[in-house]
Amino acid sequence: MDILELVQIQDTEDIVTWAMEPSGKFSSRSLYRLMTNPGEVDTRMKEMWEVKIPLKIKIFLWMLWHDRVQIGEELVRLLVSARAYQPANSIFLSQQTSTSRTYQPRNQPANMP
């Protein structure tokens, strides 16, 4: 079914209605309620926002909880796609990237367990 088949054109005058009131009429009270409504509250994260830790850690934890942190393969994918936009003499092109790297802590010889 074509979506345009659902459109009905009538010879009546257009009417403006305010969806925040059952009557359809604007009121400053309903506008105030709309502006001060906190919306959907994430109760799982509410306690985390009240804990006294640095804001950047709170934001990182929120992003981690909501799968918004770009890690691992996502960063490699972004780097590979960004290379197409880099000039040929860019320092970014001279660095090698690999999806499988081993972690070697700094200041620790390679032969130590």
Backbone bond lengths (Angstrom), bond angles and torsions (degrees), N, CA, C in turn:
res aa  C-N    CA-C-N  psi(-1)  N-CA   C-N-CA  omega(-1)  CA-C   N-CA-C  phi
1 M - - - 1.454 - - 1.524 108.87 -
2 D 1.269 115.65 130.42 1.451 121.06 178.22 1.529 108.89 -73.01
3 I 1.327 116.90 138.50 1.469 120.69 -176.85 1.534 111.84 -65.98
4 L 1.315 117.01 -26.62 1.463 119.53 179.78 1.524 112.44 -70.69
5 E 1.322 117.18 -18.59 1.463 119.91 177.20 1.524 111.64 -67.66
6 L 1.335 116.74 -21.51 1.463 120.94 -179.58 1.528 112.63 -80.46
7 V 1.322 117.66 -15.97 1.461 121.77 -178.38 1.518 109.77 -78.19
8 Q 1.336 114.66 130.20 1.458 120.26 177.35 1.523 108.75 -116.70
9 I 1.298 116.72 123.32 1.462 121.66 179.72 1.525 108.01 -100.90
10 Q 1.353 114.47 129.56 1.457 120.10 -179.26 1.521 109.65 -126.51
11 D 1.314 116.49 158.81 1.458 121.81 179.50 1.529 111.68 -92.82
12 T 1.318 117.53 38.16 1.466 120.51 178.72 1.523 108.99 -106.42
13 E 1.315 115.64 161.00 1.456 121.51 -179.88 1.524 109.43 -75.98
14 D 1.341 117.42 141.52 1.462 121.82 177.15 1.525 110.14 -67.97
15 I 1.325 116.44 144.99 1.459 122.06 -179.08 1.525 108.40 -124.31
16 V 1.331 116.42 131.38 1.457 122.30 176.73 1.520 108.04 -93.58
17 T 1.336 115.96 126.48 1.471 120.08 178.52 1.521 109.22 -126.37
18 W 1.321 115.22 149.45 1.465 123.42 178.13 1.519 107.53 -97.28
19 A 1.331 116.37 112.64 1.465 121.79 -173.33 1.527 113.13 -72.08
20 M 1.313 118.41 -11.59 1.467 120.44 -177.81 1.516 113.44 -85.10
21 E 1.305 117.61 -5.88 1.468 122.50 178.25 1.525 108.90 -124.47
22 P 1.341 117.45 138.66 1.471 119.99 177.62 1.530 112.73 -59.66
23 S 1.325 116.29 -30.25 1.470 119.42 -179.17 1.534 111.62 -76.24
24 G 1.332 117.42 -17.69 1.461 120.84 -177.61 1.511 113.20 86.00
25 K 1.347 117.21 -0.83 1.461 121.25 -179.48 1.531 109.88 -97.47
26 F 1.334 115.28 143.19 1.460 121.15 179.55 1.516 110.76 -68.60
27 S 1.363 114.76 141.06 1.462 119.88 170.67 1.523 107.89 -142.68
28 S 1.320 115.74 144.62 1.465 119.56 179.57 1.529 110.01 -65.82
29 R 1.332 117.23 -29.67 1.452 121.20 178.02 1.526 111.24 -61.86
30 S 1.336 117.30 -44.74 1.463 119.74 179.78 1.524 111.14 -69.91
31 L 1.330 117.61 -33.52 1.458 120.86 176.06 1.523 110.23 -65.60
32 Y 1.323 117.36 -43.03 1.468 121.29 178.23 1.524 110.45 -61.98
33 R 1.338 117.35 -43.87 1.464 120.72 177.55 1.525 111.00 -59.99
34 L 1.306 116.27 -41.16 1.458 120.89 179.32 1.525 111.10 -64.23
35 M 1.332 116.86 -41.87 1.465 120.58 -177.11 1.520 112.97 -73.95
36 T 1.326 118.14 -30.77 1.467 120.54 -177.05 1.517 113.14 -96.26
37 N 1.320 117.75 -4.99 1.455 120.91 178.56 1.523 108.97 -68.75
38 P 1.344 117.66 124.97 1.464 119.15 -179.16 1.525 113.05 -71.32
39 G 1.304 117.18 -7.38 1.464 119.66 -179.38 1.517 111.07 76.66
40 E 1.295 115.30 -148.90 1.459 120.46 -179.96 1.518 109.02 -80.25
41 V 1.331 117.19 124.13 1.457 122.44 -179.11 1.517 108.52 -99.22
42 D 1.318 115.96 127.16 1.460 121.46 177.77 1.523 107.79 -82.94
43 T 1.327 116.52 96.03 1.469 120.54 -175.54 1.517 112.06 -66.09
44 R 1.334 117.43 -25.44 1.463 120.32 179.16 1.521 110.92 -66.10
45 M 1.326 116.74 -32.04 1.459 120.55 -175.67 1.532 113.18 -102.40
46 K 1.318 117.95 -3.93 1.460 121.09 -175.13 1.525 111.98 -59.51
47 E 1.325 117.04 -43.86 1.468 120.48 179.79 1.522 111.35 -65.16
48 M 1.330 116.73 -36.22 1.458 120.15 -179.23 1.527 110.75 -62.88
49 W 1.344 117.85 -37.09 1.457 120.50 -179.81 1.528 111.67 -69.75
50 E 1.343 117.55 -23.06 1.459 121.00 -178.75 1.525 113.10 -87.63
51 V 1.337 118.34 -15.72 1.461 122.52 -179.84 1.527 109.38 -70.19
52 K 1.332 116.94 144.53 1.460 120.84 -178.79 1.523 109.73 -86.75
53 I 1.325 115.12 83.27 1.460 122.71 173.08 1.529 106.84 -132.29
54 P 1.328 116.91 160.40 1.467 118.50 -178.56 1.530 112.34 -56.81
55 L 1.321 115.14 144.18 1.455 121.50 -177.06 1.523 111.97 -58.16
56 K 1.332 118.07 -39.01 1.462 119.60 -178.22 1.534 110.99 -64.54
57 I 1.329 117.77 -30.12 1.465 120.39 176.40 1.524 109.63 -73.32
58 K 1.331 117.27 -39.77 1.465 120.52 176.30 1.526 110.77 -59.50
59 I 1.332 115.80 -44.74 1.463 120.07 -179.82 1.515 110.35 -64.89
60 F 1.340 117.26 -42.09 1.462 120.10 177.96 1.526 110.73 -61.77
61 L 1.319 118.29 -44.18 1.467 121.42 179.40 1.533 111.10 -63.26
62 W 1.338 116.58 -39.75 1.457 119.56 177.36 1.519 110.40 -62.78
63 M 1.325 116.52 -45.05 1.462 120.68 179.24 1.522 111.14 -63.65
64 L 1.316 117.08 -39.98 1.463 121.31 178.58 1.528 110.81 -64.24
65 W 1.318 116.84 -43.94 1.465 121.76 -179.62 1.525 111.73 -62.64
66 H 1.327 116.74 -35.79 1.464 122.03 -177.41 1.536 112.93 -97.96
67 D 1.327 116.75 19.04 1.473 122.92 178.34 1.522 112.01 53.74
68 R 1.317 117.02 47.61 1.458 121.39 179.70 1.531 112.04 -111.93
69 V 1.332 117.70 2.84 1.456 120.91 -179.74 1.523 108.42 -89.13
70 Q 1.334 116.16 126.10 1.455 120.70 179.64 1.522 108.26 -87.66
71 I 1.310 115.37 112.07 1.465 119.56 -178.00 1.521 110.07 -130.61
72 G 1.311 115.30 163.26 1.454 123.04 171.49 1.508 115.20 50.80
73 E 1.331 114.58 -118.46 1.458 120.46 -174.05 1.530 112.55 -61.54
74 E 1.312 117.42 -31.30 1.465 120.05 179.37 1.528 110.36 -64.46
75 L 1.345 117.47 -41.82 1.453 120.18 178.51 1.526 111.05 -67.06
76 V 1.336 116.84 -39.09 1.461 119.94 177.60 1.519 109.54 -63.98
77 R 1.331 117.94 -42.52 1.460 121.54 179.00 1.528 110.57 -61.21
78 L 1.340 116.62 -42.84 1.461 120.14 178.89 1.522 111.46 -65.31
79 L 1.340 116.86 -39.23 1.453 120.56 179.30 1.519 110.66 -64.94
80 V 1.325 116.81 -43.35 1.461 120.74 -179.96 1.528 110.12 -64.19
81 S 1.336 117.19 -42.88 1.466 119.03 179.69 1.531 110.80 -70.41
82 A 1.326 118.16 -29.11 1.467 120.90 179.08 1.518 111.29 -72.88
83 R 1.325 117.72 -25.07 1.463 120.39 -179.68 1.519 111.89 -62.33
84 A 1.297 118.07 -28.30 1.460 121.00 179.91 1.527 111.03 -65.43
85 Y 1.340 117.35 -22.69 1.457 121.54 -177.34 1.527 112.85 -99.50
86 Q 1.349 117.96 -1.10 1.458 121.51 -177.82 1.530 110.25 -89.40
87 P 1.335 118.34 143.76 1.461 120.21 174.76 1.526 111.00 -65.97
88 A 1.307 116.94 159.56 1.470 121.56 -174.68 1.518 112.41 -62.66
89 N 1.316 119.18 -29.61 1.462 121.10 -178.12 1.533 112.20 -95.54
90 S 1.296 118.11 18.11 1.460 122.22 -177.53 1.522 110.84 -70.63
91 I 1.326 116.63 144.60 1.460 120.05 177.41 1.524 111.10 -68.30
92 F 1.352 116.95 -22.24 1.450 119.69 179.99 1.519 111.54 -67.59
93 L 1.337 117.02 -30.05 1.457 120.22 -179.30 1.517 112.02 -75.63
94 S 1.317 117.62 -22.89 1.456 120.05 -177.76 1.523 112.20 -80.25
95 Q 1.314 118.20 -15.76 1.460 120.93 -179.74 1.512 109.98 -87.25
96 Q 1.313 116.43 139.27 1.463 122.05 179.81 1.525 109.04 -89.67
97 T 1.325 115.94 139.85 1.462 120.61 175.44 1.508 108.51 -122.63
98 S 1.311 115.72 148.51 1.456 121.42 179.49 1.513 108.33 -144.32
99 T 1.326 116.79 145.10 1.457 119.55 179.46 1.517 111.99 -81.59
100 S 1.340 117.53 -16.79 1.466 119.67 179.98 1.517 109.16 -120.65
101 R 1.298 116.89 99.06 1.459 122.91 178.17 1.514 108.81 -119.61
102 T 1.304 115.50 149.18 1.461 119.64 176.00 1.517 108.07 -99.36
103 Y 1.298 115.82 146.01 1.454 121.56 -178.19 1.522 108.60 -84.46
104 Q 1.317 116.44 125.21 1.450 122.28 175.82 1.519 107.77 -125.72
105 P 1.350 118.32 107.99 1.469 119.97 -178.65 1.524 110.84 -60.69
106 R 1.314 116.29 147.78 1.464 120.69 176.37 1.504 109.77 -70.33
107 N 1.325 115.74 155.03 1.463 123.04 177.19 1.524 112.73 62.47
108 Q 1.300 117.86 25.99 1.452 120.99 177.12 1.531 107.32 -132.74
109 P 1.337 117.37 124.12 1.460 119.33 179.55 1.526 111.45 -59.58
110 A 1.317 116.43 151.19 1.463 121.13 -175.89 1.511 112.85 -67.36
111 N 1.335 118.44 -24.66 1.471 119.61 -176.94 1.519 114.20 -86.18
112 M 1.323 118.83 -2.70 1.465 121.19 178.87 1.523 109.10 -84.70
113 P 1.343 117.43 143.84 1.466 120.35 178.53 1.492 113.57 -70.89
